[in-house]
Amino acid sequence: LEGSIYTKISVQGDRKTYTVGQMLYEQPGATHEESGNASQTTPAQLLAMNLPKKGATLTLPGKGA
């Protein structure tokens, strides 16, 4: 929606940066390892949509939690 963000998802390789109009996909079972605003000065906004099966667990504790 605004600015740029970075994210690293376990099964998708290296950290990637996304800008306005791009989308990312986190497949079921993947680990969301890092994310944040790619800029020190420009705000970033994103829209997240979860489309789970009814009754599915959406998050699990990370290792060491």
N, CA, C and O atoms as CSV, one atom per row, in Angstrom:
chain,resi,resn,atom,element,x,y,z
A,1,LEU,N,N,0.813,-1.200,0.000
A,1,LEU,CA,C,0.000,0.000,0.000
A,1,LEU,C,C,0.858,1.267,0.000
A,1,LEU,O,O,0.510,2.276,-0.613
A,2,GLU,N,N,1.993,1.182,0.710
A,2,GLU,CA,C,2.853,2.369,0.819
A,2,GLU,C,C,4.264,1.935,1.190
A,2,GLU,O,O,4.441,1.016,1.989
A,3,GLY,N,N,5.270,2.591,0.615
A,3,GLY,CA,C,6.657,2.318,0.974
A,3,GLY,C,C,7.129,0.955,0.501
A,3,GLY,O,O,6.634,0.425,-0.494
A,4,SER,N,N,8.088,0.392,1.220
A,4,SER,CA,C,8.605,-0.937,0.887
A,4,SER,C,C,8.914,-1.696,2.172
A,4,SER,O,O,9.277,-1.107,3.190
A,5,ILE,N,N,8.764,-3.004,2.100
A,5,ILE,CA,C,9.043,-3.872,3.244
A,5,ILE,C,C,9.986,-4.986,2.804
A,5,ILE,O,O,10.082,-5.302,1.618
A,6,TYR,N,N,10.677,-5.573,3.770
A,6,TYR,CA,C,11.475,-6.762,3.477
A,6,TYR,C,C,10.935,-7.915,4.300
A,6,TYR,O,O,10.354,-7.711,5.366
A,7,THR,N,N,11.126,-9.110,3.808
A,7,THR,CA,C,10.708,-10.291,4.531
A,7,THR,C,C,11.555,-11.483,4.110
A,7,THR,O,O,12.056,-11.543,2.987
A,8,LYS,N,N,11.706,-12.423,5.026
A,8,LYS,CA,C,12.374,-13.692,4.726
A,8,LYS,C,C,11.456,-14.802,5.203
A,8,LYS,O,O,11.081,-14.863,6.374
A,9,ILE,N,N,11.105,-15.667,4.284
A,9,ILE,CA,C,10.232,-16.802,4.575
A,9,ILE,C,C,11.053,-18.068,4.357
A,9,ILE,O,O,11.695,-18.224,3.318
A,10,SER,N,N,11.034,-18.964,5.328
A,10,SER,CA,C,11.961,-20.094,5.405
A,10,SER,C,C,12.156,-20.864,4.101
A,10,SER,O,O,13.297,-21.152,3.740
A,11,VAL,N,N,11.131,-21.193,3.409
A,11,VAL,CA,C,11.250,-22.062,2.233
A,11,VAL,C,C,11.407,-21.284,0.928
A,11,VAL,O,O,11.405,-21.883,-0.148
A,12,GLN,N,N,11.543,-19.949,1.009
A,12,GLN,CA,C,11.594,-19.143,-0.209
A,12,GLN,C,C,12.952,-18.486,-0.456
A,12,GLN,O,O,13.048,-17.565,-1.266
A,13,GLY,N,N,13.986,-18.939,0.221
A,13,GLY,CA,C,15.322,-18.423,-0.050
A,13,GLY,C,C,15.665,-17.176,0.738
A,13,GLY,O,O,15.223,-16.995,1.872
A,14,ASP,N,N,16.469,-16.310,0.112
A,14,ASP,CA,C,16.993,-15.117,0.763
A,14,ASP,C,C,15.905,-14.086,1.054
A,14,ASP,O,O,14.798,-14.157,0.520
A,15,ARG,N,N,16.245,-13.137,1.907
A,15,ARG,CA,C,15.360,-12.011,2.220
A,15,ARG,C,C,15.049,-11.251,0.930
A,15,ARG,O,O,15.932,-11.038,0.100
A,16,LYS,N,N,13.785,-10.844,0.767
A,16,LYS,CA,C,13.343,-10.126,-0.424
A,16,LYS,C,C,12.677,-8.817,-0.014
A,16,LYS,O,O,12.105,-8.715,1.071
A,17,THR,N,N,12.755,-7.830,-0.881
A,17,THR,CA,C,12.113,-6.540,-0.659
A,17,THR,C,C,10.941,-6.395,-1.618
A,17,THR,O,O,11.049,-6.708,-2.804
A,18,TYR,N,N,9.819,-5.914,-1.089
A,18,TYR,CA,C,8.597,-5.729,-1.867
A,18,TYR,C,C,8.198,-4.259,-1.825
A,18,TYR,O,O,8.307,-3.602,-0.790
A,19,THR,N,N,7.736,-3.756,-2.961
A,19,THR,CA,C,7.322,-2.362,-3.068
A,19,THR,C,C,5.837,-2.285,-3.398
A,19,THR,O,O,5.182,-3.309,-3.590
A,20,VAL,N,N,5.318,-1.079,-3.461
A,20,VAL,CA,C,3.891,-0.842,-3.721
A,20,VAL,C,C,3.430,-1.638,-4.945
A,20,VAL,O,O,4.071,-1.609,-5.995
A,21,GLY,N,N,2.314,-2.345,-4.793
A,21,GLY,CA,C,1.722,-3.103,-5.890
A,21,GLY,C,C,2.181,-4.543,-5.980
A,21,GLY,O,O,1.561,-5.337,-6.687
A,22,GLN,N,N,3.249,-4.903,-5.284
A,22,GLN,CA,C,3.709,-6.286,-5.302
A,22,GLN,C,C,3.020,-7.077,-4.203
A,22,GLN,O,O,2.491,-6.503,-3.250
A,23,MET,N,N,3.027,-8.407,-4.342
A,23,MET,CA,C,2.450,-9.257,-3.304
A,23,MET,C,C,3.431,-10.355,-2.938
A,23,MET,O,O,4.327,-10.702,-3.708
A,24,LEU,N,N,3.239,-10.890,-1.747
A,24,LEU,CA,C,4.028,-12.027,-1.316
A,24,LEU,C,C,3.082,-13.093,-0.806
A,24,LEU,O,O,1.941,-12.812,-0.441
A,25,TYR,N,N,3.567,-14.307,-0.786
A,25,TYR,CA,C,2.767,-15.458,-0.375
A,25,TYR,C,C,3.577,-16.272,0.618
A,25,TYR,O,O,4.735,-16.609,0.369
A,26,GLU,N,N,2.959,-16.580,1.740
A,26,GLU,CA,C,3.568,-17.466,2.732
A,26,GLU,C,C,2.792,-18.763,2.722
A,26,GLU,O,O,1.643,-18.810,3.162
A,27,GLN,N,N,3.411,-19.809,2.225
A,27,GLN,CA,C,2.698,-21.072,2.128
A,27,GLN,C,C,2.510,-21.715,3.492
A,27,GLN,O,O,3.299,-21.460,4.401
A,28,PRO,N,N,1.485,-22.541,3.658
A,28,PRO,CA,C,1.244,-23.213,4.932
A,28,PRO,C,C,2.479,-23.994,5.381
A,28,PRO,O,O,3.100,-24.701,4.587
A,29,GLY,N,N,2.823,-23.861,6.650
A,29,GLY,CA,C,3.960,-24.560,7.225
A,29,GLY,C,C,5.278,-23.807,7.116
A,29,GLY,O,O,6.263,-24.194,7.745
A,30,ALA,N,N,5.310,-22.743,6.330
A,30,ALA,CA,C,6.536,-21.948,6.200
A,30,ALA,C,C,6.727,-21.124,7.471
A,30,ALA,O,O,5.764,-20.800,8.166
A,31,THR,N,N,7.975,-20.793,7.760
A,31,THR,CA,C,8.301,-19.970,8.914
A,31,THR,C,C,8.625,-18.562,8.447
A,31,THR,O,O,9.481,-18.359,7.586
A,32,HIS,N,N,7.925,-17.585,9.032
A,32,HIS,CA,C,8.177,-16.173,8.744
A,32,HIS,C,C,9.356,-15.770,9.622
A,32,HIS,O,O,9.192,-15.558,10.824
A,33,GLU,N,N,10.549,-15.663,9.026
A,33,GLU,CA,C,11.771,-15.499,9.808
A,33,GLU,C,C,12.127,-14.058,10.137
A,33,GLU,O,O,12.674,-13.792,11.207
A,34,GLU,N,N,11.832,-13.125,9.247
A,34,GLU,CA,C,12.113,-11.718,9.536
A,34,GLU,C,C,11.288,-10.837,8.612
A,34,GLU,O,O,10.898,-11.257,7.522
A,35,SER,N,N,11.027,-9.623,9.051
A,35,SER,CA,C,10.343,-8.645,8.213
A,35,SER,C,C,10.477,-7.267,8.844
A,35,SER,O,O,10.753,-7.137,10.036
A,36,GLY,N,N,10.280,-6.251,8.031
A,36,GLY,CA,C,10.346,-4.891,8.543
A,36,GLY,C,C,10.265,-3.884,7.420
A,36,GLY,O,O,10.155,-4.235,6.245
A,37,ASN,N,N,10.321,-2.627,7.808
A,37,ASN,CA,C,10.308,-1.529,6.862
A,37,ASN,C,C,11.683,-1.462,6.201
A,37,ASN,O,O,12.705,-1.432,6.885
A,38,ALA,N,N,11.702,-1.440,4.874
A,38,ALA,CA,C,12.972,-1.415,4.147
A,38,ALA,C,C,13.612,-0.029,4.138
A,38,ALA,O,O,14.746,0.117,3.682
A,39,SER,N,N,12.909,0.990,4.632
A,39,SER,CA,C,13.433,2.356,4.644
A,39,SER,C,C,13.561,2.872,6.069
A,39,SER,O,O,12.732,2.571,6.928
A,40,GLN,N,N,14.602,3.647,6.309
A,40,GLN,CA,C,14.784,4.291,7.610
A,40,GLN,C,C,13.956,5.572,7.713
A,40,GLN,O,O,13.771,6.089,8.814
A,41,THR,N,N,13.451,6.097,6.587
A,41,THR,CA,C,12.794,7.402,6.591
A,41,THR,C,C,11.368,7.414,6.048
A,41,THR,O,O,10.599,8.313,6.388
A,42,THR,N,N,10.993,6.449,5.217
A,42,THR,CA,C,9.664,6.430,4.599
A,42,THR,C,C,8.786,5.383,5.267
A,42,THR,O,O,9.198,4.229,5.381
A,43,PRO,N,N,7.581,5.751,5.714
A,43,PRO,CA,C,6.682,4.770,6.318
A,43,PRO,C,C,6.281,3.682,5.310
A,43,PRO,O,O,6.315,3.895,4.098
A,44,ALA,N,N,5.906,2.534,5.833
A,44,ALA,CA,C,5.443,1.433,4.997
A,44,ALA,C,C,4.135,0.891,5.556
A,44,ALA,O,O,3.947,0.819,6.770
A,45,GLN,N,N,3.239,0.512,4.661
A,45,GLN,CA,C,1.981,-0.129,5.041
A,45,GLN,C,C,1.763,-1.316,4.123
A,45,GLN,O,O,2.100,-1.267,2.940
A,46,LEU,N,N,1.193,-2.395,4.675
A,46,LEU,CA,C,0.846,-3.540,3.854
A,46,LEU,C,C,-0.517,-4.055,4.271
A,46,LEU,O,O,-0.987,-3.783,5.376
A,47,LEU,N,N,-1.133,-4.786,3.397
A,47,LEU,CA,C,-2.426,-5.402,3.661
A,47,LEU,C,C,-2.190,-6.899,3.739
A,47,LEU,O,O,-1.675,-7.497,2.794
A,48,ALA,N,N,-2.561,-7.507,4.853
A,48,ALA,CA,C,-2.392,-8.951,5.033
A,48,ALA,C,C,-3.751,-9.623,4.997
A,48,ALA,O,O,-4.704,-9.156,5.622
A,49,MET,N,N,-3.833,-10.704,4.274
A,49,MET,CA,C,-5.072,-11.486,4.190
A,49,MET,C,C,-4.748,-12.934,4.533
A,49,MET,O,O,-3.846,-13.533,3.947
A,50,ASN,N,N,-5.483,-13.486,5.478
A,50,ASN,CA,C,-5.347,-14.894,5.840
A,50,ASN,C,C,-6.561,-15.630,5.307
A,50,ASN,O,O,-7.693,-15.195,5.513
A,51,LEU,N,N,-6.334,-16.740,4.624
A,51,LEU,CA,C,-7.425,-17.522,4.038
A,51,LEU,C,C,-7.330,-18.980,4.481
A,51,LEU,O,O,-7.165,-19.876,3.654
A,52,PRO,N,N,-7.436,-19.213,5.792
A,52,PRO,CA,C,-7.282,-20.587,6.295
A,52,PRO,C,C,-8.579,-21.392,6.159
A,52,PRO,O,O,-9.664,-20.847,5.953
A,53,LYS,N,N,-8.418,-22.690,6.283
A,53,LYS,CA,C,-9.584,-23.550,6.388
A,53,LYS,C,C,-10.237,-23.280,7.736
A,53,LYS,O,O,-9.550,-22.930,8.696
A,54,LYS,N,N,-11.534,-23.437,7.820
A,54,LYS,CA,C,-12.255,-23.192,9.056
A,54,LYS,C,C,-11.672,-24.047,10.184
A,54,LYS,O,O,-11.524,-25.262,10.051
A,55,GLY,N,N,-11.340,-23.376,11.312
A,55,GLY,CA,C,-10.804,-24.062,12.483
A,55,GLY,C,C,-9.300,-24.287,12.455
A,55,GLY,O,O,-8.752,-24.861,13.397
A,56,ALA,N,N,-8.618,-23.852,11.403
A,56,ALA,CA,C,-7.163,-24.069,11.291
A,56,ALA,C,C,-6.409,-23.210,12.297
A,56,ALA,O,O,-6.863,-22.121,12.650
A,57,THR,N,N,-5.267,-23.691,12.756
A,57,THR,CA,C,-4.375,-22.942,13.617
A,57,THR,C,C,-3.563,-22.001,12.744
A,57,THR,O,O,-2.902,-22.452,11.808
A,58,LEU,N,N,-3.596,-20.690,13.029
A,58,LEU,CA,C,-2.926,-19.716,12.184
A,58,LEU,C,C,-1.476,-19.469,12.566
A,58,LEU,O,O,-0.661,-19.153,11.699
A,59,THR,N,N,-1.134,-19.605,13.846
A,59,THR,CA,C,0.243,-19.370,14.268
A,59,THR,C,C,0.676,-20.470,15.240
A,59,THR,O,O,-0.144,-21.095,15.913
A,60,LEU,N,N,1.970,-20.677,15.286
A,60,LEU,CA,C,2.575,-21.617,16.231
A,60,LEU,C,C,3.723,-20.904,16.921
A,60,LEU,O,O,4.338,-20.019,16.325
A,61,PRO,N,N,4.032,-21.267,18.168
A,61,PRO,CA,C,5.179,-20.650,18.847
A,61,PRO,C,C,6.477,-20.946,18.096
A,61,PRO,O,O,6.643,-22.036,17.548
A,62,GLY,N,N,7.382,-19.991,18.071
A,62,GLY,CA,C,8.682,-20.195,17.450
A,62,GLY,C,C,9.562,-21.093,18.297
A,62,GLY,O,O,9.228,-21.402,19.441
A,63,LYS,N,N,10.678,-21.507,17.739
A,63,LYS,CA,C,11.626,-22.333,18.483
A,63,LYS,C,C,12.125,-21.566,19.693
A,63,LYS,O,O,12.441,-20.382,19.581
A,64,GLY,N,N,12.201,-22.201,20.826
A,64,GLY,CA,C,12.683,-21.568,22.046
A,64,GLY,C,C,11.613,-20.786,22.787
A,64,GLY,O,O,11.896,-20.185,23.824
A,65,ALA,N,N,10.391,-20.783,22.275
A,65,ALA,CA,C,9.303,-20.032,22.935
A,65,ALA,C,C,8.631,-20.871,23.998
A,65,ALA,O,O,7.699,-20.407,24.654
